[in-house]
Amino acid sequence: MKIFYDKSNFNKCLLLKNSIDIDKIDINIELHLKKDKIYIINKNYKNPVKVMVDFDEKDFTEKMNMRLKDNKDIFRKVFSGKNLDILDGTAGFGRDGTLLNAMGHNVTMVENSPIVSLLLNNGLKRSDNNIRLFHGNVYDFLKHSKERYDYIYLDFMFNKLKINSLSSKYDETLKLIAFIDGNKKEIVEIAKKCCKNKVVVKEPSNSISSLPKPNHIIKTKLISYNVYLSNDA
Ligand SMILES: C[S@@+](CC[C@H](N)C(=O)[O-])C[C@H]1O[C@@H](n2cnc3c(N)ncnc32)[C@H](O)[C@@H]1O
């Protein structure tokens, strides 16, 4: 990965270089830190694409407004209740967490990849969300946090890499800079101890999962939401 930065972002860039080995990340990824904007140019496409966490982007707001208007939206079924405290333990680019926040829930996010955290933090700062973001591994976060959440949401999921598809440039790019966790089972177990109500793990419907057996599953055509009851329930 190559990094381009201006004077005002020198410290951020230094911090990032101290926390990751940038040579291990795809050479076709460029990270740009320019004034108050942090974004990626992904050159794996014939026409390189810009990826920035921007909650005001037209496509994003249109999709979100559509889901907010839909009373049968899957999130309303999965996260039933009002004004819930939800921990999004695998925040990514914050799309699911922002939707839950817009549905009226109080959302806290955790993200372990330094680059994803940097991009997400930048997007949150430019938005009017009241979402808290912590950088780190959700397992350690839960081990040390005394807060209890109604729901803990985990989305470790990645779909197949489709380099030709411009529509999913966010997922394609996220996959190249994300943290891949091999500790899912332990995270689900600690989450069950640390939540008041339920742990929800998003998975592809056809996944041959190594996850513990859920109490129940809420399915759409492509996605399964594995639901685990809290150890206190
Ligand atoms: C599939 S993405 C989540 C996408 C997200 N739901 C969204 O709406 O944009 C998974 C994210 O979880 C992060 N992650 C994976 N394991 C983690 C862990 N143990 N703790 C915190 N973050 C983790 C990855 O770095 C990646 O950004």
The ligand as an SDF file (V2000), in Angstrom:
LIG
                    3D

 27 29  0  0  0  0  0  0  0  0999 V2000
  -17.5700   -7.6280    6.8900 C   0  0  0  0  0  0  0  0  0  0  0  0
  -16.8630   -6.2820    7.6840 S   0  0  0  0  0  0  0  0  0  0  0  0
  -18.2140   -5.4970    8.5060 C   0  0  0  0  0  0  0  0  0  0  0  0
  -19.0150   -4.6090    7.6130 C   0  0  0  0  0  0  0  0  0  0  0  0
  -19.9720   -3.7640    8.4040 C   0  0  0  0  0  0  0  0  0  0  0  0
  -21.0440   -4.5530    8.9840 N   0  0  0  0  0  0  0  0  0  0  0  0
  -20.5550   -2.6390    7.5870 C   0  0  0  0  0  0  0  0  0  0  0  0
  -21.7860   -2.4580    7.6270 O   0  0  0  0  0  0  0  0  0  0  0  0
  -19.7870   -1.9050    6.9180 O   0  0  0  0  0  0  0  0  0  0  0  0
  -16.0130   -6.9750    9.0440 C   0  0  0  0  0  0  0  0  0  0  0  0
  -15.1660   -5.9530    9.8170 C   0  0  0  0  0  0  0  0  0  0  0  0
  -14.8970   -6.4710   11.1020 O   0  0  0  0  0  0  0  0  0  0  0  0
  -13.5460   -6.1980   11.4470 C   0  0  0  0  0  0  0  0  0  0  0  0
  -13.1680   -7.2230   12.4430 N   0  0  0  0  0  0  0  0  0  0  0  0
  -12.9870   -8.5580   12.2330 C   0  0  0  0  0  0  0  0  0  0  0  0
  -12.7120   -9.1840   13.3890 N   0  0  0  0  0  0  0  0  0  0  0  0
  -12.7340   -8.2330   14.3620 C   0  0  0  0  0  0  0  0  0  0  0  0
  -12.5310   -8.2600   15.7710 C   0  0  0  0  0  0  0  0  0  0  0  0
  -12.2250   -9.3890   16.4170 N   0  0  0  0  0  0  0  0  0  0  0  0
  -12.6500   -7.1050   16.4840 N   0  0  0  0  0  0  0  0  0  0  0  0
  -12.9800   -5.9420   15.8400 C   0  0  0  0  0  0  0  0  0  0  0  0
  -13.1460   -5.8460   14.4960 N   0  0  0  0  0  0  0  0  0  0  0  0
  -13.0400   -6.9750   13.7650 C   0  0  0  0  0  0  0  0  0  0  0  0
  -12.7870   -6.2590   10.1400 C   0  0  0  0  0  0  0  0  0  0  0  0
  -11.5980   -5.5070   10.1900 O   0  0  0  0  0  0  0  0  0  0  0  0
  -13.8230   -5.6580    9.1640 C   0  0  0  0  0  0  0  0  0  0  0  0
  -13.6450   -4.2640    9.0360 O   0  0  0  0  0  0  0  0  0  0  0  0
  1  2  1  0
  2  3  1  0
  2 10  1  0
  3  4  1  0
  4  5  1  0
  5  6  1  0
  5  7  1  0
  7  8  2  0
  7  9  1  0
 10 11  1  0
 11 12  1  0
 11 26  1  0
 12 13  1  0
 13 14  1  0
 13 24  1  0
 14 15  1  0
 14 23  1  0
 15 16  2  0
 16 17  1  0
 17 18  1  0
 17 23  2  0
 18 19  1  0
 18 20  2  0
 20 21  1  0
 21 22  2  0
 22 23  1  0
 24 25  1  0
 24 26  1  0
 26 27  1  0
M  CHG  2   2   1   9  -1
M  END
$$$$
